[in-house]
């Protein structure tokens, strides 16, 4: 499952507020597939949370987003704005 799809999964499968144990029992075995790297489960990510209860699907999703590894963030250090020219005489046209 892709990470953005988990919010909908949480809203469909869980009744909020929900405990971390219930999340693990209900959807913990769901595999998360990163764009690059090895997949993991919701359980493996949520077990690192310091929170024992989640108030909403958004709260659980936000926690999941904070705890997933670097393989889920896409291209690291990518800057689509490009670099600015060093020479003041150069013009850039968009």
N, CA, C and O atoms as a CHARMM CRD file, in Angstrom:
* protein
*
  376
    1    1 UNK  N      0.84400  -1.16800   0.00000 PROA 1      0.00000
    2    1 UNK  CA     0.00000   0.00000   0.00000 PROA 1      0.00000
    3    1 UNK  C      0.89100   1.23400   0.00000 PROA 1      0.00000
    4    1 UNK  O      1.90200   1.29100   0.70000 PROA 1      0.00000
    5    2 UNK  N      0.50100   2.20400  -0.78600 PROA 2      0.00000
    6    2 UNK  CA     1.23900   3.47000  -0.78700 PROA 2      0.00000
    7    2 UNK  C      0.85600   4.27400   0.45300 PROA 2      0.00000
    8    2 UNK  O     -0.26800   4.17400   0.94400 PROA 2      0.00000
    9    3 UNK  N      1.77700   5.05200   0.94200 PROA 3      0.00000
   10    3 UNK  CA     1.58600   5.80800   2.17600 PROA 3      0.00000
   11    3 UNK  C      0.35400   6.73100   2.13900 PROA 3      0.00000
   12    3 UNK  O     -0.39100   6.76500   3.11800 PROA 3      0.00000
   13    4 UNK  N      0.11100   7.47600   1.05200 PROA 4      0.00000
   14    4 UNK  CA    -1.06700   8.35500   1.03500 PROA 4      0.00000
   15    4 UNK  C     -2.40900   7.61100   1.15500 PROA 4      0.00000
   16    4 UNK  O     -3.40800   8.21200   1.55100 PROA 4      0.00000
   17    5 UNK  N     -2.44200   6.33500   0.82500 PROA 5      0.00000
   18    5 UNK  CA    -3.67900   5.56100   0.89700 PROA 5      0.00000
   19    5 UNK  C     -4.03800   5.14300   2.31900 PROA 5      0.00000
   20    5 UNK  O     -5.15300   4.67900   2.56000 PROA 5      0.00000
   21    6 UNK  N     -3.12400   5.29600   3.25000 PROA 6      0.00000
   22    6 UNK  CA    -3.36800   4.82700   4.61800 PROA 6      0.00000
   23    6 UNK  C     -4.41400   5.66800   5.35300 PROA 6      0.00000
   24    6 UNK  O     -5.13000   5.13900   6.20300 PROA 6      0.00000
   25    7 UNK  N     -4.51700   6.94400   5.05000 PROA 7      0.00000
   26    7 UNK  CA    -5.51000   7.79300   5.73500 PROA 7      0.00000
   27    7 UNK  C     -6.91600   7.24600   5.50400 PROA 7      0.00000
   28    7 UNK  O     -7.71300   7.16300   6.43800 PROA 7      0.00000
   29    8 UNK  N     -7.22300   6.87000   4.25500 PROA 8      0.00000
   30    8 UNK  CA    -8.52700   6.30300   3.93300 PROA 8      0.00000
   31    8 UNK  C     -8.72200   4.95200   4.62800 PROA 8      0.00000
   32    8 UNK  O     -9.80900   4.65400   5.12200 PROA 8      0.00000
   33    9 UNK  N     -7.67100   4.14600   4.66200 PROA 9      0.00000
   34    9 UNK  CA    -7.73000   2.85900   5.35700 PROA 9      0.00000
   35    9 UNK  C     -8.07500   3.06100   6.82200 PROA 9      0.00000
   36    9 UNK  O     -8.92600   2.35500   7.36200 PROA 9      0.00000
   37   10 UNK  N     -7.43000   4.00700   7.46400 PROA 10     0.00000
   38   10 UNK  CA    -7.68700   4.27700   8.87800 PROA 10     0.00000
   39   10 UNK  C     -9.13600   4.71000   9.09700 PROA 10     0.00000
   40   10 UNK  O     -9.78600   4.25800  10.04000 PROA 10     0.00000
   41   11 UNK  N     -9.63700   5.58300   8.23000 PROA 11     0.00000
   42   11 UNK  CA   -11.01200   6.07700   8.36500 PROA 11     0.00000
   43   11 UNK  C    -12.03600   4.95000   8.17400 PROA 11     0.00000
   44   11 UNK  O    -13.07800   4.94500   8.82800 PROA 11     0.00000
   45   12 UNK  N    -11.74400   3.99900   7.28300 PROA 12     0.00000
   46   12 UNK  CA   -12.68000   2.89600   7.01300 PROA 12     0.00000
   47   12 UNK  C    -12.63900   1.80200   8.07700 PROA 12     0.00000
   48   12 UNK  O    -13.68100   1.24800   8.42700 PROA 12     0.00000
   49   13 UNK  N    -11.47100   1.48800   8.58900 PROA 13     0.00000
   50   13 UNK  CA   -11.30500   0.30800   9.44300 PROA 13     0.00000
   51   13 UNK  C    -11.31700   0.57700  10.94700 PROA 13     0.00000
   52   13 UNK  O    -11.51700  -0.34700  11.73600 PROA 13     0.00000
   53   14 UNK  N    -11.10700   1.82800  11.35300 PROA 14     0.00000
   54   14 UNK  CA   -10.94500   2.12100  12.77700 PROA 14     0.00000
   55   14 UNK  C    -12.00100   3.09800  13.27500 PROA 14     0.00000
   56   14 UNK  O    -12.45800   3.96500  12.53000 PROA 14     0.00000
   57   15 UNK  N    -12.38100   2.95100  14.53800 PROA 15     0.00000
   58   15 UNK  CA   -13.27400   3.88600  15.21000 PROA 15     0.00000
   59   15 UNK  C    -12.42800   4.72500  16.15900 PROA 15     0.00000
   60   15 UNK  O    -11.70200   4.18300  16.99200 PROA 15     0.00000
   61   16 UNK  N    -12.52100   6.03400  16.03600 PROA 16     0.00000
   62   16 UNK  CA   -11.68200   6.94700  16.80700 PROA 16     0.00000
   63   16 UNK  C    -12.44800   7.54900  17.95000 PROA 16     0.00000
   64   16 UNK  O    -13.65700   7.75900  17.85300 PROA 16     0.00000
   65   17 UNK  N    -11.73900   7.83600  19.06300 PROA 17     0.00000
   66   17 UNK  CA   -10.32300   7.61700  19.33400 PROA 17     0.00000
   67   17 UNK  C    -10.01800   6.12000  19.40000 PROA 17     0.00000
   68   17 UNK  O    -10.87700   5.30300  19.73300 PROA 17     0.00000
   69   18 UNK  N     -8.76100   5.78900  19.07200 PROA 18     0.00000
   70   18 UNK  CA    -8.33300   4.39700  19.00000 PROA 18     0.00000
   71   18 UNK  C     -6.97600   4.23800  19.66900 PROA 18     0.00000
   72   18 UNK  O     -6.12500   5.12500  19.59600 PROA 18     0.00000
   73   19 UNK  N     -6.78600   3.10500  20.31400 PROA 19     0.00000
   74   19 UNK  CA    -5.50500   2.84500  20.98200 PROA 19     0.00000
   75   19 UNK  C     -4.48900   2.32100  19.97700 PROA 19     0.00000
   76   19 UNK  O     -4.85200   1.80700  18.91900 PROA 19     0.00000
   77   20 UNK  N     -3.23600   2.45400  20.31300 PROA 20     0.00000
   78   20 UNK  CA    -2.16800   1.93900  19.46400 PROA 20     0.00000
   79   20 UNK  C     -2.31000   0.42700  19.29600 PROA 20     0.00000
   80   20 UNK  O     -2.08400  -0.09500  18.20400 PROA 20     0.00000
   81   21 UNK  N     -2.68100  -0.28100  20.36000 PROA 21     0.00000
   82   21 UNK  CA    -2.85100  -1.73600  20.28900 PROA 21     0.00000
   83   21 UNK  C     -3.93600  -2.12500  19.28700 PROA 21     0.00000
   84   21 UNK  O     -3.78000  -3.09800  18.55000 PROA 21     0.00000
   85   22 UNK  N     -5.03200  -1.37200  19.25600 PROA 22     0.00000
   86   22 UNK  CA    -6.11600  -1.65500  18.31500 PROA 22     0.00000
   87   22 UNK  C     -5.66800  -1.38900  16.88000 PROA 22     0.00000
   88   22 UNK  O     -6.03200  -2.13200  15.96900 PROA 22     0.00000
   89   23 UNK  N     -4.88900  -0.34700  16.67700 PROA 23     0.00000
   90   23 UNK  CA    -4.35400  -0.06000  15.34500 PROA 23     0.00000
   91   23 UNK  C     -3.50800  -1.23100  14.87500 PROA 23     0.00000
   92   23 UNK  O     -3.64400  -1.68800  13.74000 PROA 23     0.00000
   93   24 UNK  N     -2.64200  -1.71200  15.74200 PROA 24     0.00000
   94   24 UNK  CA    -1.74900  -2.82700  15.39200 PROA 24     0.00000
   95   24 UNK  C     -2.56700  -4.08200  15.09400 PROA 24     0.00000
   96   24 UNK  O     -2.27900  -4.78500  14.12500 PROA 24     0.00000
   97   25 UNK  N     -3.57600  -4.37400  15.90500 PROA 25     0.00000
   98   25 UNK  CA    -4.40400  -5.56500  15.69700 PROA 25     0.00000
   99   25 UNK  C     -5.21800  -5.48800  14.40800 PROA 25     0.00000
  100   25 UNK  O     -5.38800  -6.49000  13.71400 PROA 25     0.00000
  101   26 UNK  N     -5.71800  -4.30100  14.09200 PROA 26     0.00000
  102   26 UNK  CA    -6.64100  -4.14100  12.97200 PROA 26     0.00000
  103   26 UNK  C     -5.93700  -3.95900  11.62800 PROA 26     0.00000
  104   26 UNK  O     -6.29000  -4.61800  10.65100 PROA 26     0.00000
  105   27 UNK  N     -4.95000  -3.07500  11.57400 PROA 27     0.00000
  106   27 UNK  CA    -4.29900  -2.76100  10.28900 PROA 27     0.00000
  107   27 UNK  C     -2.78400  -2.88700  10.34300 PROA 27     0.00000
  108   27 UNK  O     -2.10300  -2.52900   9.38200 PROA 27     0.00000
  109   28 UNK  N     -2.25300  -3.38000  11.43200 PROA 28     0.00000
  110   28 UNK  CA    -0.80800  -3.43200  11.62800 PROA 28     0.00000
  111   28 UNK  C     -0.04600  -4.26000  10.62100 PROA 28     0.00000
  112   28 UNK  O      1.11100  -3.96100  10.32700 PROA 28     0.00000
  113   29 UNK  N     -0.67300  -5.30300  10.08000 PROA 29     0.00000
  114   29 UNK  CA     0.02800  -6.16900   9.12700 PROA 29     0.00000
  115   29 UNK  C      0.04800  -5.60300   7.70400 PROA 29     0.00000
  116   29 UNK  O      0.66000  -6.19600   6.81600 PROA 29     0.00000
  117   30 UNK  N     -0.60600  -4.48000   7.48200 PROA 30     0.00000
  118   30 UNK  CA    -0.63300  -3.85900   6.16200 PROA 30     0.00000
  119   30 UNK  C      0.76900  -3.40100   5.78800 PROA 30     0.00000
  120   30 UNK  O      1.42200  -2.68600   6.54800 PROA 30     0.00000
  121   31 UNK  N      1.22300  -3.81300   4.62200 PROA 31     0.00000
  122   31 UNK  CA     2.55900  -3.43100   4.15900 PROA 31     0.00000
  123   31 UNK  C      2.52900  -2.07100   3.49500 PROA 31     0.00000
  124   31 UNK  O      1.62200  -1.75600   2.72500 PROA 31     0.00000
  125   32 UNK  N      3.52700  -1.27700   3.80400 PROA 32     0.00000
  126   32 UNK  CA     3.70600   0.03700   3.19100 PROA 32     0.00000
  127   32 UNK  C      4.85700  -0.05300   2.20200 PROA 32     0.00000
  128   32 UNK  O      5.95200  -0.49500   2.54900 PROA 32     0.00000
  129   33 UNK  N      4.60600   0.36400   0.98200 PROA 33     0.00000
  130   33 UNK  CA     5.61500   0.27700  -0.07600 PROA 33     0.00000
  131   33 UNK  C      6.19800   1.65500  -0.36300 PROA 33     0.00000
  132   33 UNK  O      5.49300   2.53500  -0.85600 PROA 33     0.00000
  133   34 UNK  N      7.46600   1.84700  -0.06400 PROA 34     0.00000
  134   34 UNK  CA     8.09500   3.13200  -0.35900 PROA 34     0.00000
  135   34 UNK  C      8.44300   3.23700  -1.83900 PROA 34     0.00000
  136   34 UNK  O      8.52000   2.21700  -2.52500 PROA 34     0.00000
  137   35 UNK  N      8.65500   4.45500  -2.34400 PROA 35     0.00000
  138   35 UNK  CA     9.06900   4.61200  -3.73100 PROA 35     0.00000
  139   35 UNK  C     10.43700   3.98000  -3.98700 PROA 35     0.00000
  140   35 UNK  O     10.73400   3.54700  -5.10000 PROA 35     0.00000
  141   36 UNK  N     11.25500   3.93400  -2.95100 PROA 36     0.00000
  142   36 UNK  CA    12.60400   3.40700  -3.09100 PROA 36     0.00000
  143   36 UNK  C     12.99800   2.71600  -1.79100 PROA 36     0.00000
  144   36 UNK  O     13.03200   3.35500  -0.73900 PROA 36     0.00000
  145   37 UNK  N     13.29200   1.43400  -1.84800 PROA 37     0.00000
  146   37 UNK  CA    13.72000   0.73600  -0.64300 PROA 37     0.00000
  147   37 UNK  C     12.79400  -0.40300  -0.28200 PROA 37     0.00000
  148   37 UNK  O     11.90500  -0.77300  -1.05000 PROA 37     0.00000
  149   38 UNK  N     13.01700  -0.95400   0.90100 PROA 38     0.00000
  150   38 UNK  CA    12.25300  -2.10000   1.37400 PROA 38     0.00000
  151   38 UNK  C     10.93700  -1.66300   1.99600 PROA 38     0.00000
  152   38 UNK  O     10.84300  -0.59900   2.60900 PROA 38     0.00000
  153   39 UNK  N      9.91700  -2.50700   1.82500 PROA 39     0.00000
  154   39 UNK  CA     8.62600  -2.20500   2.43200 PROA 39     0.00000
  155   39 UNK  C      8.68300  -2.50200   3.92700 PROA 39     0.00000
  156   39 UNK  O      9.56700  -3.21000   4.41000 PROA 39     0.00000
  157   40 UNK  N      7.72300  -1.94300   4.63700 PROA 40     0.00000
  158   40 UNK  CA     7.59600  -2.14700   6.07100 PROA 40     0.00000
  159   40 UNK  C      6.11700  -2.28500   6.38600 PROA 40     0.00000
  160   40 UNK  O      5.28600  -2.14300   5.48900 PROA 40     0.00000
  161   41 UNK  N      5.77000  -2.55600   7.62400 PROA 41     0.00000
  162   41 UNK  CA     4.36200  -2.66500   8.00300 PROA 41     0.00000
  163   41 UNK  C      3.96300  -1.46000   8.85400 PROA 41     0.00000
  164   41 UNK  O      4.80500  -0.77100   9.42900 PROA 41     0.00000
  165   42 UNK  N      2.66600  -1.23500   8.91300 PROA 42     0.00000
  166   42 UNK  CA     2.15400  -0.16200   9.77100 PROA 42     0.00000
  167   42 UNK  C      2.54700  -0.44300  11.21600 PROA 42     0.00000
  168   42 UNK  O      2.89700   0.47700  11.95500 PROA 42     0.00000
  169   43 UNK  N      2.49100  -1.69600  11.61700 PROA 43     0.00000
  170   43 UNK  CA     2.86800  -2.06300  12.98400 PROA 43     0.00000
  171   43 UNK  C      4.29800  -1.64200  13.30300 PROA 43     0.00000
  172   43 UNK  O      4.55200  -1.07000  14.36300 PROA 43     0.00000
  173   44 UNK  N      5.23000  -1.91800  12.40400 PROA 44     0.00000
  174   44 UNK  CA     6.63700  -1.58600  12.64600 PROA 44     0.00000
  175   44 UNK  C      6.83200  -0.08300  12.81600 PROA 44     0.00000
  176   44 UNK  O      7.69100   0.35300  13.58300 PROA 44     0.00000
  177   45 UNK  N      6.04400   0.69700  12.11000 PROA 45     0.00000
  178   45 UNK  CA     6.17000   2.16100  12.20700 PROA 45     0.00000
  179   45 UNK  C      5.47900   2.67600  13.46700 PROA 45     0.00000
  180   45 UNK  O      6.06000   3.46200  14.21500 PROA 45     0.00000
  181   46 UNK  N      4.24600   2.24000  13.70700 PROA 46     0.00000
  182   46 UNK  CA     3.45600   2.73900  14.84100 PROA 46     0.00000
  183   46 UNK  C      4.04800   2.33400  16.18700 PROA 46     0.00000
  184   46 UNK  O      3.86400   3.04300  17.17700 PROA 46     0.00000
  185   47 UNK  N      4.74500   1.22000  16.23900 PROA 47     0.00000
  186   47 UNK  CA     5.36700   0.79500  17.50000 PROA 47     0.00000
  187   47 UNK  C      6.39700   1.81000  17.99700 PROA 47     0.00000
  188   47 UNK  O      6.71600   1.83100  19.18600 PROA 47     0.00000
  189   48 UNK  N      6.91600   2.64500  17.11000 PROA 48     0.00000
  190   48 UNK  CA     7.89400   3.67100  17.51200 PROA 48     0.00000
  191   48 UNK  C      7.22800   4.93300  18.05200 PROA 48     0.00000
  192   48 UNK  O      7.91100   5.82900  18.54800 PROA 48     0.00000
  193   49 UNK  N      5.90900   5.01000  17.96000 PROA 49     0.00000
  194   49 UNK  CA     5.18400   6.19900  18.42100 PROA 49     0.00000
  195   49 UNK  C      5.18800   6.27100  19.94100 PROA 49     0.00000
  196   49 UNK  O      5.11500   5.25100  20.62500 PROA 49     0.00000
  197   50 UNK  N      5.27200   7.47400  20.44900 PROA 50     0.00000
  198   50 UNK  CA     5.21600   7.68000  21.89700 PROA 50     0.00000
  199   50 UNK  C      3.77500   7.78500  22.37900 PROA 50     0.00000
  200   50 UNK  O      3.51200   7.71400  23.58000 PROA 50     0.00000
  201   51 UNK  N      2.84400   7.95500  21.44600 PROA 51     0.00000
  202   51 UNK  CA     1.43000   8.10600  21.75900 PROA 51     0.00000
  203   51 UNK  C      0.76000   6.75200  21.88000 PROA 51     0.00000
  204   51 UNK  O      1.00900   5.85700  21.07200 PROA 51     0.00000
  205   52 UNK  N     -0.09200   6.59800  22.89000 PROA 52     0.00000
  206   52 UNK  CA    -0.82700   5.35000  23.07800 PROA 52     0.00000
  207   52 UNK  C     -2.23500   5.41100  22.49800 PROA 52     0.00000
  208   52 UNK  O     -2.90600   4.38500  22.38400 PROA 52     0.00000
  209   53 UNK  N     -2.69400   6.63100  22.12400 PROA 53     0.00000
  210   53 UNK  CA    -4.04200   6.78900  21.59100 PROA 53     0.00000
  211   53 UNK  C     -4.04500   7.85300  20.50100 PROA 53     0.00000
  212   53 UNK  O     -3.31900   8.84500  20.57700 PROA 53     0.00000
  213   54 UNK  N     -4.87200   7.62900  19.49000 PROA 54     0.00000
  214   54 UNK  CA    -4.99100   8.55300  18.36400 PROA 54     0.00000
  215   54 UNK  C     -6.42800   9.05000  18.29400 PROA 54     0.00000
  216   54 UNK  O     -7.37100   8.26200  18.35700 PROA 54     0.00000
  217   55 UNK  N     -6.58600  10.36500  18.16200 PROA 55     0.00000
  218   55 UNK  CA    -7.91100  10.98400  18.20200 PROA 55     0.00000
  219   55 UNK  C     -8.67800  10.90200  16.89200 PROA 55     0.00000
  220   55 UNK  O     -9.90900  10.93000  16.89600 PROA 55     0.00000
  221   56 UNK  N     -7.97100  10.80200  15.76800 PROA 56     0.00000
  222   56 UNK  CA    -8.63600  10.80300  14.46400 PROA 56     0.00000
  223   56 UNK  C     -7.75200  10.11000  13.43500 PROA 56     0.00000
  224   56 UNK  O     -6.58400   9.82000  13.69800 PROA 56     0.00000
  225   57 UNK  N     -8.32300   9.84700  12.25600 PROA 57     0.00000
  226   57 UNK  CA    -7.54800   9.26000  11.16000 PROA 57     0.00000
  227   57 UNK  C     -6.41500  10.19800  10.76700 PROA 57     0.00000
  228   57 UNK  O     -5.31700   9.74900  10.44100 PROA 57     0.00000
  229   58 UNK  N     -6.68200  11.49800  10.79800 PROA 58     0.00000
  230   58 UNK  CA    -5.64100  12.47700  10.47000 PROA 58     0.00000
  231   58 UNK  C     -4.50800  12.44900  11.48600 PROA 58     0.00000
  232   58 UNK  O     -3.33700  12.54900  11.11900 PROA 58     0.00000
  233   59 UNK  N     -4.85000  12.31500  12.74900 PROA 59     0.00000
  234   59 UNK  CA    -3.84200  12.24000  13.80700 PROA 59     0.00000
  235   59 UNK  C     -2.95000  11.00700  13.62000 PROA 59     0.00000
  236   59 UNK  O     -1.72800  11.09300  13.73700 PROA 59     0.00000
  237   60 UNK  N     -3.56500   9.87500  13.33200 PROA 60     0.00000
  238   60 UNK  CA    -2.81400   8.64300  13.10700 PROA 60     0.00000
  239   60 UNK  C     -1.95100   8.75600  11.84700 PROA 60     0.00000
  240   60 UNK  O     -0.79200   8.34200  11.84900 PROA 60     0.00000
  241   61 UNK  N     -2.50800   9.30900  10.78500 PROA 61     0.00000
  242   61 UNK  CA    -1.76400   9.49100   9.53600 PROA 61     0.00000
  243   61 UNK  C     -0.56800  10.41500   9.74400 PROA 61     0.00000
  244   61 UNK  O      0.53100  10.12300   9.27200 PROA 61     0.00000
  245   62 UNK  N     -0.77500  11.52300  10.44600 PROA 62     0.00000
  246   62 UNK  CA     0.32500  12.45400  10.71900 PROA 62     0.00000
  247   62 UNK  C      1.43900  11.77900  11.51200 PROA 62     0.00000
  248   62 UNK  O      2.61900  11.99700  11.23900 PROA 62     0.00000
  249   63 UNK  N      1.06700  10.96600  12.48600 PROA 63     0.00000
  250   63 UNK  CA     2.05800  10.22800  13.27200 PROA 63     0.00000
  251   63 UNK  C      2.82700   9.26800  12.37900 PROA 63     0.00000
  252   63 UNK  O      4.05000   9.17200  12.47400 PROA 63     0.00000
  253   64 UNK  N      2.11900   8.56200  11.51800 PROA 64     0.00000
  254   64 UNK  CA     2.76000   7.63600  10.59700 PROA 64     0.00000
  255   64 UNK  C      3.75000   8.37500   9.69100 PROA 64     0.00000
  256   64 UNK  O      4.86100   7.89700   9.45800 PROA 64     0.00000
  257   65 UNK  N      3.34300   9.53300   9.18700 PROA 65     0.00000
  258   65 UNK  CA     4.20600  10.31500   8.29600 PROA 65     0.00000
  259   65 UNK  C      5.49200  10.76000   9.00400 PROA 65     0.00000
  260   65 UNK  O      6.55700  10.80800   8.38900 PROA 65     0.00000
  261   66 UNK  N      5.39100  11.07900  10.27400 PROA 66     0.00000
  262   66 UNK  CA     6.56900  11.52400  11.01700 PROA 66     0.00000
  263   66 UNK  C      7.53900  10.38700  11.30300 PROA 66     0.00000
  264   66 UNK  O      8.73100  10.62300  11.49800 PROA 66     0.00000
  265   67 UNK  N      7.03300   9.14500  11.32900 PROA 67     0.00000
  266   67 UNK  CA     7.85300   8.02200  11.76800 PROA 67     0.00000
  267   67 UNK  C      8.39300   7.13100  10.65500 PROA 67     0.00000
  268   67 UNK  O      9.26000   6.29400  10.90700 PROA 67     0.00000
  269   68 UNK  N      7.89800   7.29600   9.43100 PROA 68     0.00000
  270   68 UNK  CA     8.42000   6.45000   8.34300 PROA 68     0.00000
  271   68 UNK  C      9.85900   6.84400   8.03900 PROA 68     0.00000
  272   68 UNK  O     10.29000   7.95700   8.34300 PROA 68     0.00000
  273   69 UNK  N     10.58100   5.93600   7.44900 PROA 69     0.00000
  274   69 UNK  CA    11.99200   6.16500   7.15400 PROA 69     0.00000
  275   69 UNK  C     12.21400   7.04000   5.93400 PROA 69     0.00000
  276   69 UNK  O     11.27300   7.46000   5.26200 PROA 69     0.00000
  277   70 UNK  N     13.47800   7.29900   5.67000 PROA 70     0.00000
  278   70 UNK  CA    13.88100   8.17700   4.57300 PROA 70     0.00000
  279   70 UNK  C     13.49800   7.61900   3.20800 PROA 70     0.00000
  280   70 UNK  O     13.38300   8.37900   2.24700 PROA 70     0.00000
  281   71 UNK  N     13.30000   6.31500   3.10400 PROA 71     0.00000
  282   71 UNK  CA    12.94900   5.72300   1.81100 PROA 71     0.00000
  283   71 UNK  C     11.56300   6.16100   1.33400 PROA 71     0.00000
  284   71 UNK  O     11.23300   5.96900   0.16400 PROA 71     0.00000
  285   72 UNK  N     10.75100   6.74300   2.21100 PROA 72     0.00000
  286   72 UNK  CA     9.40900   7.18500   1.84900 PROA 72     0.00000
  287   72 UNK  C      9.35200   8.63500   1.37900 PROA 72     0.00000
  288   72 UNK  O      8.29900   9.08800   0.93000 PROA 72     0.00000
  289   73 UNK  N     10.44900   9.37000   1.47100 PROA 73     0.00000
  290   73 UNK  CA    10.38100  10.79100   1.14600 PROA 73     0.00000
  291   73 UNK  C     10.70700  11.10900  -0.30400 PROA 73     0.00000
  292   73 UNK  O     10.66100  12.27300  -0.70100 PROA 73     0.00000
  293   74 UNK  N     11.02900  10.11400  -1.09300 PROA 74     0.00000
  294   74 UNK  CA    11.32400  10.36400  -2.50100 PROA 74     0.00000
  295   74 UNK  C     12.76500  10.78700  -2.68700 PROA 74     0.00000
  296   74 UNK  O     13.65200  10.35000  -1.95400 PROA 74     0.00000
  297   75 UNK  N     12.99300  11.63600  -3.66800 PROA 75     0.00000
  298   75 UNK  CA    14.35800  12.05500  -3.98200 PROA 75     0.00000
  299   75 UNK  C     14.87300  13.01800  -2.92600 PROA 75     0.00000
  300   75 UNK  O     14.35600  14.12700  -2.78900 PROA 75     0.00000
  301   76 UNK  N     15.86600  12.61100  -2.19700 PROA 76     0.00000
  302   76 UNK  CA    16.42800  13.45200  -1.14500 PROA 76     0.00000
  303   76 UNK  C     17.25900  14.57100  -1.75300 PROA 76     0.00000
  304   76 UNK  O     17.94700  14.37700  -2.75500 PROA 76     0.00000
  305   77 UNK  N     17.18700  15.72900  -1.14200 PROA 77     0.00000
  306   77 UNK  CA    17.96300  16.91200  -1.51900 PROA 77     0.00000
  307   77 UNK  C     17.62300  17.41600  -2.92200 PROA 77     0.00000
  308   77 UNK  O     18.41200  18.14800  -3.52000 PROA 77     0.00000
  309   78 UNK  N     16.46800  17.03700  -3.45200 PROA 78     0.00000
  310   78 UNK  CA    16.06100  17.48300  -4.77600 PROA 78     0.00000
  311   78 UNK  C     15.53200  18.90200  -4.68700 PROA 78     0.00000
  312   78 UNK  O     14.74100  19.22400  -3.80100 PROA 78     0.00000
  313   79 UNK  N     15.97000  19.74700  -5.60400 PROA 79     0.00000
  314   79 UNK  CA    15.52200  21.13100  -5.65600 PROA 79     0.00000
  315   79 UNK  C     15.07200  21.41500  -7.08200 PROA 79     0.00000
  316   79 UNK  O     15.89700  21.52800  -7.98800 PROA 79     0.00000
  317   80 UNK  N     13.77000  21.53000  -7.27900 PROA 80     0.00000
  318   80 UNK  CA    13.26600  21.75200  -8.62800 PROA 80     0.00000
  319   80 UNK  C     13.32800  23.21900  -9.05900 PROA 80     0.00000
  320   80 UNK  O     12.93100  23.55400 -10.17500 PROA 80     0.00000
  321   81 UNK  N     13.81200  24.07300  -8.19900 PROA 81     0.00000
  322   81 UNK  CA    13.92900  25.49000  -8.53200 PROA 81     0.00000
  323   81 UNK  C     15.23700  25.80800  -9.23200 PROA 81     0.00000
  324   81 UNK  O     15.37000  26.87000  -9.83900 PROA 81     0.00000
  325   82 UNK  N     16.19400  24.91500  -9.15700 PROA 82     0.00000
  326   82 UNK  CA    17.48800  25.15700  -9.79300 PROA 82     0.00000
  327   82 UNK  C     18.31500  26.13500  -8.99100 PROA 82     0.00000
  328   82 UNK  O     17.85300  26.70700  -8.00400 PROA 82     0.00000
  329   83 UNK  N     19.52500  26.31200  -9.42500 PROA 83     0.00000
  330   83 UNK  CA    20.39900  27.24700  -8.70900 PROA 83     0.00000
  331   83 UNK  C     20.41500  28.57700  -9.43600 PROA 83     0.00000
  332   83 UNK  O     20.19000  28.64100 -10.64500 PROA 83     0.00000
  333   84 UNK  N     20.67700  29.61500  -8.70700 PROA 84     0.00000
  334   84 UNK  CA    20.73700  30.96100  -9.28200 PROA 84     0.00000
  335   84 UNK  C     22.12600  31.17400  -9.88300 PROA 84     0.00000
  336   84 UNK  O     23.12300  30.71800  -9.32300 PROA 84     0.00000
  337   85 UNK  N     22.18900  31.85800 -11.00500 PROA 85     0.00000
  338   85 UNK  CA    23.49700  32.11700 -11.62000 PROA 85     0.00000
  339   85 UNK  C     24.36700  32.98600 -10.71100 PROA 85     0.00000
  340   85 UNK  O     23.87100  33.86400 -10.00500 PROA 85     0.00000
  341   86 UNK  N     25.65300  32.72400 -10.74400 PROA 86     0.00000
  342   86 UNK  CA    26.59600  33.47800  -9.92700 PROA 86     0.00000
  343   86 UNK  C     26.94300  34.82600 -10.54900 PROA 86     0.00000
  344   86 UNK  O     27.32400  35.75900  -9.84300 PROA 86     0.00000
  345   87 UNK  N     26.81400  34.92500 -11.84400 PROA 87     0.00000
  346   87 UNK  CA    27.18000  36.14000 -12.57300 PROA 87     0.00000
  347   87 UNK  C     25.97700  37.09100 -12.60100 PROA 87     0.00000
  348   87 UNK  O     24.90800  36.71400 -13.08200 PROA 87     0.00000
  349   88 UNK  N     26.14000  38.31800 -12.09100 PROA 88     0.00000
  350   88 UNK  CA    25.06100  39.28400 -12.02800 PROA 88     0.00000
  351   88 UNK  C     24.57900  39.72100 -13.40800 PROA 88     0.00000
  352   88 UNK  O     23.45000  40.19200 -13.53800 PROA 88     0.00000
  353   89 UNK  N     25.41200  39.57600 -14.44300 PROA 89     0.00000
  354   89 UNK  CA    25.05700  40.01700 -15.77500 PROA 89     0.00000
  355   89 UNK  C     24.15700  39.00300 -16.48600 PROA 89     0.00000
  356   89 UNK  O     23.54100  39.33200 -17.50000 PROA 89     0.00000
  357   90 UNK  N     24.07500  37.80100 -15.97700 PROA 90     0.00000
  358   90 UNK  CA    23.25500  36.77500 -16.61300 PROA 90     0.00000
  359   90 UNK  C     21.78900  37.01400 -16.29900 PROA 90     0.00000
  360   90 UNK  O     21.42700  37.40200 -15.18900 PROA 90     0.00000
  361   91 UNK  N     20.95200  36.77000 -17.30600 PROA 91     0.00000
  362   91 UNK  CA    19.52300  36.87800 -17.09100 PROA 91     0.00000
  363   91 UNK  C     18.91000  35.49600 -17.23000 PROA 91     0.00000
  364   91 UNK  O     19.36000  34.66200 -18.01500 PROA 91     0.00000
  365   92 UNK  N     17.87700  35.28700 -16.44900 PROA 92     0.00000
  366   92 UNK  CA    17.16800  34.04200 -16.52700 PROA 92     0.00000
  367   92 UNK  C     15.76100  34.35000 -17.01400 PROA 92     0.00000
  368   92 UNK  O     15.07700  35.20000 -16.44300 PROA 92     0.00000
  369   93 UNK  N     15.32700  33.66800 -18.06100 PROA 93     0.00000
  370   93 UNK  CA    14.00800  33.87100 -18.60100 PROA 93     0.00000
  371   93 UNK  C     13.14300  32.66900 -18.26900 PROA 93     0.00000
  372   93 UNK  O     13.56000  31.52300 -18.43400 PROA 93     0.00000
  373   94 UNK  N     11.94500  32.93900 -17.80300 PROA 94     0.00000
  374   94 UNK  CA    11.02300  31.85600 -17.47500 PROA 94     0.00000
  375   94 UNK  C      9.98500  31.83400 -18.52000 PROA 94     0.00000
  376   94 UNK  O      9.07800  31.00300 -18.47200 PROA 94     0.00000
